[in-house]
């Protein structure tokens, strides 16, 4: 009978997944030390009980020595073979009394520890319950037999005295109560130790799972942050570089016949370059920020990019050679900063696409509508860019970035060519 098997842990399902056994070397050493200490205690106790004459005809010394080994020795492997040790300890307990070995103290400790170990360490909970029931019922049968034997021998019964309860009845009841407390304590303490071990195991598992989850969350956060930074860089670089390219081309074409216009175009290039550098410097500076523990703080979206800069965006597109109108519909009201930043970035990307793909004569319109439950941004143009190089599926990085931004705030977006020509970008962003 061994202690290996399937456990009954924290509930039936978890109980089939974990076992306290096998134990390590430290537990083995502790059990060996415990067995040696109890063997010494049993030896001293037997000597003292023999000296006071517990039995008229006690067992020979070698029998007492065997009982010391039989009671204390199995405890050296109590956690490796808990059920086997409990059976041996119960038999040694009974043999100690049957053979009239003068000991009535520490044999109770050895049996208690053996029963406790079955409850605290046995992985097969069904067998653990069965073994303890068999041993306890056997011990109570032993107690009842001893009571019946005393009752059957009149000379062994105490005197009646003057008490309300006859002494032999009181003695019998006291023996039963002591054994109930003794075995009940062994049973309860063993089960409590098992429950505590299962709880600790579950807590350790949860700790490992939480640590793994934190690592996964950190990796996901890094990946998402990289995507967001890439999107910000794309928005900043694509818009300003596209504007610089258009203006530089215009300046090159008119530099001989219209130096004033060429100078104006180069001024726009200079302003766009300065603005792009400032935005990149602000973004990189934010990335270098750290908290008190030295951890890098996440980069925030540029707080200056909001609805107030939409007219500036339309004016820049007009300066670049594409007449761009700007209009506001509805009552102007404050909107969440995140929504404002998303609206600006979508408008910036859409205007950039107009500059890159709409053609020289295309006109653009930028409209901002304040709706009861949201904000609608619409950018249209009259060019032929949709037929030339723009994908209606939004497979480019700009389209992907716009869709991701809108999804992040719970909005929706429409991107594609218009039936009467040109291109349309319409985004609805919730404000409530």
HELIX and SHEET records of a PDB file:
HELIX    1   1 UNK A   12  UNK A   15  1                                   4    
HELIX    2   2 UNK A   25  UNK A   52  1                                  28    
HELIX    3   3 UNK A   61  UNK A   72  1                                  12    
HELIX    4   4 UNK A   73  UNK A   77  5                                   5    
HELIX    5   5 UNK A   82  UNK A   98  1                                  17    
HELIX    6   6 UNK A  106  UNK A  121  1                                  16    
HELIX    7   7 UNK A  125  UNK A  152  1                                  28    
HELIX    8   8 UNK A  154  UNK A  156  5                                   3    
HELIX    9   9 UNK A  167  UNK A  254  1                                  88    
HELIX   10  10 UNK A  259  UNK A  287  1                                  29    
HELIX   11  11 UNK A  307  UNK A  309  5                                   3    
HELIX   12  12 UNK A  310  UNK A  319  1                                  10    
HELIX   13  13 UNK A  337  UNK A  357  1                                  21    
HELIX   14  14 UNK A  385  UNK A  388  1                                   4    
HELIX   15  15 UNK A  397  UNK A  408  1                                  12    
SHEET    1   A 5 UNK A 324  UNK A 329  0                                        
SHEET    2   A 5 UNK A 364  UNK A 371  1                                        
SHEET    3   A 5 UNK A 374  UNK A 381 -1                                        
SHEET    4   A 5 UNK A 423  UNK A 430 -1                                        
SHEET    5   A 5 UNK A 412  UNK A 417 -1                                        
END                                                                             
